[in-house]
Amino acid sequence: MLLARNRIRKLKNNMFSKYKTLKSLDLQQNDISKIESEAFFGLNKLTTLLLQHNQIQILSEEVFIYMPLLNYLRLYDNPWHCTCEMETLITMLQVPTNRNLGNYAKCVHPIELKDQKLKQIKAERLCSEEERLDPKNIAAAKPEVVKPEFDSSLCHIYVFPKQTLDCKRKELKKVPGNIPPDTVKLDLSNNKINQLQAKEFEDVNELKILNLSSNGIVYIDPGLFNLEELDLSNNTLQNFEYGVLEDLYFLKILWLRENPWRCDYNIHYLFYWLEHHYNVHYTGLECKMPEEYKGWYVGKYVRSYYEECPKDKLPIYPETFEQDKDDEEWERHKEQSVQTVKKHGVIVTVIG
């Protein structure tokens, strides 16, 4: 699986659990800084894992216990903090049979260990005797993140057919804090949420279906979701900022209808993303403004944007969307217009 050169920041528990036959996973050149302990759960067949060129500082051996066949691991070019929390990982890397695990990775902090290879550093140097005897000291040093209590009286919880939190029509102005982490489906429709901020759903690891319809949403922070189904219909969205969709690797269904989509250059990102993720089924991508494009399918607008370009400069789009009759007429017009030749200084256009 190739996921390199994206903007992935966090690997969540069970993120790859559906891919039980996967043998190679390439996550290099992202912004990964956190890997949860069960992120690789289910990858029993994995032999190759590439994590180089990321922002990982701390990692423990337990992350890798779900990959018993792993024999090729790349960890270099990460800002490794060689502290007591790294002792188990470093010990694992130095086992003689693990000769292809973690080669070239080096400590960045503390300064006295900088540039020393994880494969060569003495693990006993990482922990003081006190830390080794009482690991709780490490956790105690970390400030606890305090979240607002979740008011369960506002929403209804259902466990069948899937773990669902129903918060529709509750006059909510923001996403509730402390959503149960095992929530699979979350319904926030018909509220008054107008902006989605980063990390609103970060700890809801099992969330797959999210309904945000009929809220008046005008802005979404990039990299907010990790879903299979997302309903954004009947909001106030005009376009998506670059990067908003970059974490939606497993998205299958996207509802976009009844939004005032503005057909200018800023809409191109959304259209290009959908073109390249042709397995995503979506509805409602229709221009609402400016007036000259009102009612147009966004794909038709984007193509018309390049209509005057020479044929060899036109972007190539896979035919993955249904086109209305106007789109078909446009295609015929384009085909006719490029059948132009010069003869004796006179331009002759062949039609039909």
N, C-alpha and C positions, 0 to 999 in steps of 0.2 A: 504494500500500500504506500503510495507516494503522497505525502503531506508536507513535503519540504517547501521552504520559501513562502510561508504564509505568515499569519499574525497570531498564531496560537500562543496563548499566555499560560494556560493551565490545563493539565491532564486530569480529568475527573475520574472518580471511581466507576468502573464498569464501562468506560468509554468505548472500549474495543471488544466487549464481551461477546458480541454477535459474530465475531470473525474468528471462529475456533480453528479454522484450517490455515490461517494466515501464517506465512513463513518469514516475511520480511516487512519491516515497518520503518519508513524513512521520515523522521521528524526534524531533520537538521535545518538550520537557518530559520528558526522561528523566534519567538520572544518568550519561550517557556521558562518560567521561574518557579513553578510549583507542580509537583507530581504527587497526587494522592496515593495512599498506600495500596489501594486496589485498582489503580488505573489500568494495569495490564492483566487484570483478572480474565481468565478464559483463553489466554494466548498460549495454550499448551504446546502448540506446534512451532512457535516462533523460534527462529534460529539467528536472525539478524535484526539488531535494533540500532538506529543511528540517531543520536541525541546531540551531536556536536554543533557548535555555533549557536548556543542558546544563552539563557541567563540563569542557569541552575547554580545555586550556591551550596545547598545542603541536600543530601540524598542518603537513604539508609538501605541496607541489604534487603529488607523485607519487600521493597518495591519489586524485586526481581524473582520472588519465590514462585510466581505463577508462570514462569517461563523456564521450565526445567531443561529444555533443549537449547537454550541460548548459548551460542558459541562465538558470536561476533558482536561486540559492543563498542560504540564510539562515543566518547564523553569529552573530548578535548575542546578547547576554546569555550569553556564555561568559567565563570568567576568563582571557582571552588573555595569555600571557606573551610579550611582544614582544622576543624574543631572536634570536640569529643563526639558530636552527633554524627560525624563521618567515620568513626572508628570501624563500625561493622562493614560498611561499604569497602573501605580501603583493605580491610582484612580479606574480604571476599575476592577482590581484584588480585591480591597477591598469592592466592592459591595457585600452585604450579600448573594445574590442569586448565586454569583460566587464562592461558597465555594471550588470547586474543580479546580479552575484555578490558576496556579502559586504557588502552595504550595511548601514550602522549598527553593524557590529561595532567594538568599541573595545578598546584595550589596558587591562589592569588592572595589570600589572607590566612593567617596573620603574616606580618611582614617578615618574621624570622623563618617562615616556611615558604616564602614566595618562590615560584619557579621550580619547586621540587615536585617530582612526578608522584602521582598517587600510587603507582606501582612500586615505588622505591622507598617512600617515606616510612619510617618506623611507626607503626600504629600506636605503640605505647607512649609516644611523645604527645599524642593528641589529648589525652585525658589525665587530669590530676587524680591522685588517689581518692580524693573526696568525691569528685565527679563519678569515678568508676564505681564507688560503693553506693552512691545515692543518685541515680539518674534523674530523680525528680527535681534536683536542683536546676537542671537544664530547663525543664518545662516551667518551673517557678519563675525563671528569669524573664519569661516572655509575658508581656502585658496581655491581659485577657480582653478580648473584643466584646464590648457590651452592646447588645442589640436591643431595640425596643421590644417589649413583650407583644406577642401576637394576640389580638383580641378575638378569640375563637367564637365569641357570640355574634360577630358580624357575618361569619361565613359558615357554610355547612360542609361537613366532611363525609364523603361516601367511600366505601372500600370496595364496592362492586359496581361494574365489572373491573374497574381499575381505581387505584387510589386517587380520589378527586377532591379538590378544594373548590367549592362553589362560592364565589364572592360577587356575583353579578348583581347589579342594581343596589349597591350599598352606599352610594354617594361618596365613594373613595376618591381622594384627590392625589393619592400616590400609592405605589405598590406596598402592601402590608409588609412589615418586618417580620422576621422569624417564621417564615413559611415552613411547615413541616418538610424536612429534607427528603422524605419518601414520596412526596406528591408527584404523581405521574401526569395528571391533567389539572390545569389551573384555569378557571373561568373568571376573568376580570372584566367582562363585557358590561356595557351600559353603566359606566361610572364616569368620573370627571378627571381622569388621569390625562394630563396633556404633555408630559415629557417622561421618557424612560432613561434613567441614568445608569452609568456603568456599574456592574456588580449587583444589580437589583436581584438577580436570580442565581448568583454565583454558588450559593450553598444548597440549592435545590437540585441535587445531583441526578435525581431520577426523572426530572421534568422532561416530558416529550411533547405534550400538547398544550398550547397556550392560546387562549382566546382573549384578545384585546380590542375587539370590535366595539364601535360606538362609544368612544371615549373623548374624542377631540384631540388625539395625539398629533402634535406638530413636529416633534423632534425625537430621534432615537440615537443614543450614544453608540459608537462603533463597538463591535465585538461583544454584544450583550447576550446573545442567545446560543443555545446548543440544543436544537429541537428537531422534531420530525414533522410537526404540523404547527403552523402559525397563522392566526387570523388577525389581520390588521384592517379589515374592511370598515367602512363608514367612520373614518377619522378625518384629520385635516392635513394629511401628508401631501407634500408637493413633490418631493424627491427623497432619495436616500443619500446621506453623506457617504463618501467613499470609506469603505471598511465595515459598514454596518452588517453586511452579510457574510463577512469572511469566516466566521466561526460556525456557519450553518452547513457543516459537512454532510450531515445526515438528513437534511430537510427533504421532505417528500411532497408536502402540500403547502401552498402559500395563497391566502386570500387577500386581494388588494382592491376590490371593487369599492365604489363610492368614496373615493378620495379625490381631492382636486389636483390631480397630477399636472404639473406645469411642464409642457414640452419645450424645454430649452436644453442647452448643453448639459446641465446638471442631471437630467434624466437618463443620460447615456449609461452611467454606471450600473443602474438597476437593470436596464435592458441587456447590456453586455453580460452581466452576471447570470441572468436567466438563460441567455443564449448558450453560455458555456456549461451551465448545469441543467442539461436538457432532461434530466430525470425528474426535475421539480415540476409538478403540475400547479398552475396558477390561474387565477381569474381576475378580471377587472382592471387591466392595465390600459386605460383609455384617457387620452388627453382631455382635460377640462379647460385649460387655458394655455396660451392666449387664444383669443377668439378665432383667429385664422386656422387653428388646428383643433378646435373643439370637436369632439366626436371621433377624432382619428385614433386608430390603434397606435400605441406608442412605437411599435416596430415600424409602422409605415412612416411615422415622423422621422425616426432615426435614419431610415434608408433615404428619405427625401433630402435629409441634411447633406448627403453625399451625392445627390443626383447629378450635379454638374461636374463631379470629378471624372477624370479619364477612367476608362474601364479598368485599367491595370492598377489604379489606386483605390478602387472601391474595396471596402472591407468585405470579407467573405463570411457569411453567416450560415450555419447549418440550418436546414429547413425543419425546424422543430415546432413551429407554432402554426395554428390555424390562421389563415388569412382570409379576410372578407373579399368581396368582389372588387372593392377599390384597390386592394393590394395586388390582385391578379392583373388589373388593368395597368397598374404602375409597372409591374414586371414586363408586360407586353410592350409598354412604351419605352422602357429602358432597352429592351432587346432591339426594337426598331431603330432607336436613336444611334446605336453603335454600328449600324450597317451603313455608315456614311463613308464614302470614298471621294478622293480628289481625282479629277481627270481634266487635263488641259486648263487648269486653274479654275475649274468650275466644280462646286460641291454638288454632288448628286446624292439624294437621300432615297433609299429604296424602302418603300412601305408595303407591308403585307407579304 
